[in-house]
Amino acid sequence: MNLDFDLVVPLLPLLVLLILLLGWCLVDLIRRPEVRYLPKLVWALIAIVVIPFGAIAYFILGRTSEAPLRDEDLR
C-alpha cells in the first residue's frame, strides 16, 4: 500500500487527539473506584474497539457522578 505523505500529515493531529482521548479514558477507568452499567473490563474493551465513540460513551454513561477523585482513591 502506497500512502502519500502529504495526505497523511494533516491527519496526524487527529490521530494524536484520539490517542489522548483513549488514554484519558483508560486512566480514568482504572483510577475510578466504581463505574455504572458495565464492568470496568467491558468499558475498556468498548473504548478500545469503538474509537472514539467508546470513550465518549464511557464519559457520558459509565462515569459515576460522585464527588471528584481524592488522593486516597488513587492509592
C-alpha positions as CSV (number, residue, x, y, z in Angstrom):
1,M,0.0,0.0,0.0
2,N,1.5,3.3,-1.1
3,L,0.4,6.3,1.1
4,D,1.2,9.8,0.0
5,F,2.9,11.6,2.9
6,D,1.2,14.9,2.0
7,L,-2.2,13.2,2.7
8,V,-1.2,11.7,6.0
9,V,0.4,14.7,7.6
10,P,-3.0,16.6,8.1
11,L,-4.4,13.6,9.9
12,L,-1.6,13.4,12.5
13,P,-3.2,15.9,14.9
14,L,-6.5,14.0,14.8
15,L,-4.6,10.8,15.5
16,V,-2.9,12.4,18.5
17,L,-6.2,13.6,19.8
18,L,-7.8,10.2,19.5
19,I,-4.8,8.6,21.3
20,L,-5.1,11.2,24.1
21,L,-8.8,10.6,24.5
22,L,-8.4,6.9,24.7
23,G,-5.5,7.2,27.2
24,W,-7.5,9.6,29.3
25,C,-10.5,7.2,29.3
26,L,-8.4,4.2,30.3
27,V,-6.6,6.0,33.1
28,D,-9.8,7.4,34.4
29,L,-11.4,3.9,34.2
30,I,-8.5,2.4,36.1
31,R,-8.5,5.0,38.9
32,R,-12.2,5.2,39.4
33,P,-13.4,3.0,42.3
34,E,-16.6,2.1,40.5
35,V,-18.4,2.7,37.2
36,R,-22.0,2.5,36.1
37,Y,-23.9,-0.1,33.9
38,L,-21.0,-2.3,32.9
39,P,-17.9,-3.8,34.5
40,K,-14.6,-1.9,34.0
41,L,-13.2,-4.5,31.7
42,V,-16.2,-4.3,29.3
43,W,-15.9,-0.4,29.3
44,A,-12.2,-0.7,28.5
45,L,-12.9,-3.1,25.6
46,I,-15.6,-0.9,24.2
47,A,-13.3,2.2,24.5
48,I,-10.5,0.4,22.6
49,V,-12.6,-1.3,19.9
50,V,-15.0,1.6,19.1
51,I,-12.6,4.5,19.0
52,P,-13.6,7.4,19.7
53,F,-17.3,6.6,20.4
54,G,-16.5,4.0,23.1
55,A,-14.5,6.6,25.2
56,I,-17.2,9.2,24.7
57,A,-19.9,6.7,25.8
58,Y,-17.9,5.9,28.9
59,F,-17.5,9.5,29.8
60,I,-21.3,10.2,29.3
61,L,-22.7,6.9,30.6
62,G,-20.1,5.0,32.6
63,R,-18.6,7.5,35.0
64,T,-20.3,7.9,38.3
65,S,-21.5,11.4,39.2
66,E,-20.0,11.3,42.6
67,A,-17.6,13.7,44.1
68,P,-14.3,14.2,42.3
69,L,-11.5,11.8,43.0
70,R,-9.4,12.3,46.1
71,D,-5.8,11.3,46.8
72,E,-7.0,8.4,48.9
73,D,-8.8,7.0,45.9
74,L,-5.6,6.8,43.9
75,R,-3.5,4.9,46.4
